[in-house]
Structure formats: structure tokens, C-alpha cells
Amino acid sequence: MQLSNLSKIIGDSPTLKLNAKAAALKKAGEPIVHLGGGEPVELAPKGAVEAMLKKVQSGKIKYSPASGLPELKEAVCEYTKEQYGKEITKENVIITGGAKQAIYNFLLCAVNPGDEVVFSAPYWVSYPEMVKLVGGVPVVVRPKEGIKVTIEEIKTAITPKTKAIMFNSPNNPSGVLFEAEFIKDLVELCEEKNIWLMTDDIYHQLVFGGKKAPSPYAYAKNPDNIVVINGVSKLYGLTGLRIGWGVSTNTEMIKAMGRMQAQTTSCTSDLSQVGALAALKEDKDFIKTLQKTLETNRDILINELKQIPNIKINISDGTFYCLVDFSYYNKSSLEMSAFLLEKVLVATMPSAPFGIDGYLRISYCAGKENIMEGIKRIKWALDKNATGELKIGNKIIKKEW
């Protein structure tokens, strides 16, 4: 029996693989520090938990409408008005099994085989594979300098085959927040070229220093080519609920995304949607608290990283991550990440799967103690003048490299 050609060209999710490996090491009793993860350690918001408990106790856990519960759609409408300054109706919303499904539904509805989809590096690891899954051609725009692409570089990638631009700000893995002028130019470019603009806004409130992620609606003459993706996974730490959504004033796009969903996963979990609804309605302070915690953790991480010579630190504007240049020690991020995991049991995410090499994505959502311990181990591992032994948990690690 033969597998399909498509199945042979789609790779594993490297972030999920790393999480699984870190979990296995921890289960085996190894004193691992996981600085590669993408979910907060905070417990779920109280309102969401109570709402789901009440739902469970009712015993009524059934199918939901294919495109989502009307009450949750209404909450997303309110959220969109509050956060984006855009009034929409329930017909402009689809509720999905995480933001990832919303992105995939969009691609299914926007892209024909051979169409090009443009996005910049560094990018979220799933973008290229998701474009391939729908028969599209990923077109990666790599910045000539640093880790922040320019609008001119985006423009050079547009061809007659371009069907959509996928854009993520603040960015995973870099934490870069793109300024209002860039968003304005991007919106105008997509309108001029008559192409879709999909914004992956899953981190959009998790920005620091009093900054705010600009809304694409603020610059659109006609926003029907814009699809905004979001969810509760990052903002509320509810990664396990798998609730995301897509928003567009283009009701035909939303209807099409609903048809794709109905024929694949039928609907989104009734129980999870109840939890997400409660989070949006009752747990708004959770985001502010998480934002402050993350900003504090980021500052701790930056201060610790400054003790390591010969690395280049990009101070993130938001998200859970800093993208740090370790190329002085090893230009291969895959080798660098494997070295740190093997030698000092620190899990970091190599940048190669994000479309740029020589960097490590280091997460600061793991908590102060883990951050300080993890960076201490990394510093020791890279310091040729450090002592020959380091105590890690109940183990003594001898430097034999």
C-alpha cells in the first residue's frame, strides 16, 4: 500500500515534536528546563472553568452549529468592535477548532492549486505546510537585514500568481510588532493588487511598553479582502480548548469557510465554546495580568541573556518569545538547540523551521525560576572558562566538550 504524494511532502510540526520530547524527558525524571514552549503556565481563567463545570454537570454536551455557537459569535463581534474599532455581525464570524483551523479554512477557500501565498520570515512553522496542503505555493520573503521585513521587500514578492499575504504581528517567533505605517502600506498593497490579506492576530493584545497592535481595518477602504484570525489559546492561556475564530466583512468567505468546516470536523466542541465564551465575557482582566507577567518575564530573560557574551539579543515587543542570535557559537540552530538539550537539559526552539537560521527562540512564559535556571545552564555550557562541573537537579554534569 502506498501513501499519497501529499503526505510525503508534509513535515512534522517541530514545535509539537519539541514539546513531546521535553515532556518525555520530564516524565523520565530528568531535570529539564523547557524554554521552547508556547503556552503560559498560568491556570485557566476562573470564569471559563466555572462555565465548563456547569455545562458538564448539566449533562448536555452535544453537537453545536457547524460555524459556532451564536452566543460566542456575538461575543467575538463585541471583541472585534472593542479591539479593532470595527462593527460586524454574526454573519462575519466563524468559530473554529483553534486559530490553526481558521487559517487552514481560509486557505482552502482562497487558494487554487498553483496560486502563490506570500509571508515573511521568520514565520510560524506551519505556514509553508498549510499552503502546500491546499496545493498552493509558499513564497517566503526574507529580510535582507535582521529579522524584520520591509514593505518594499514584500512588494518585490508579488506576482500575477499571488493570491494572498499571510501576516503575523506581533510575530512568532521574533516578538516583533510591526508599526502602523507598515500595516497601512500592507493593507493598501493588498487592495491595489486585489489579493487577500490574512492577519494572524493570536498574540495581538500581548504587547509591551504601552504599545498597541495596529488594526488593519483602520486603513482599509473596503475591508472585504481582509480575514482576521484570533482565538483564546494565547490571550487566556486556554490552549487545550482549541477555540479560534475568523472574522471577515466578506460573508461569502465566511460561508465558504463554514462549508469546509462542516465537511471536515462537523463542528467545534460545545464544551470548549462555552469556556471560551465565559473567558471573553468574564475574564478580561486575565489578559492584562498575563501581559504584565510576560513583560516582567521578558525583562528578566533579557537581563540574564546579557551575561552571555557574543550573542545578539532582539528585544521582543510582545508574544512569549525572544529570537536570539547564537550564530557566533554555531550557525546551525538545529545543532545548537540539540547541543543545549543534550548537554544541560535546556529545551529551546531552533530558528531553522521558522525560515531563518542561527537563532534560538527562547520562551519567557515558563516563569522566572525556569528562565534564570535555563540561562544559567546555557551560559555555563558556552563559557570555555567556566568550571568543569555543574549541578543540575540531583545530577552533576561534567564539561567534556
Secondary structure, DSSP 8 states (H G I E B T S, - for coil): ----HHHHH----HHHHHHHHHHHHHHTT---EE-S--S--S---HHHHHHHHHHHHHT------TT--HHHHHHHHHHHHHHH-----GGGEEEESSHHHHHHHHHHHH--TT-EEEEESS--THHHHHHHHTT-EEEEE--SSTT---HHHHHHT--TTEEEEEEESS-TTT-----HHHHHHHHHHHHHHT-EEEEE-TTTT-B-TT-----GGGG-SSGGGEEEEEESTTTSS-GGG--EEEE-S-HHHHHHHHHHHHTTT-S--HHHHHHHHHHHHH-HHHHHHHHHHHHHHHHHHHHHHTTSTT-EE---SBSSEEEEE-TTT-S-HHHHHHHHHHHH-EE-EESGGGT--SEEEEE--S-HHHHHHHHHHHHHHH-TTS-SEEEETTEEEE---
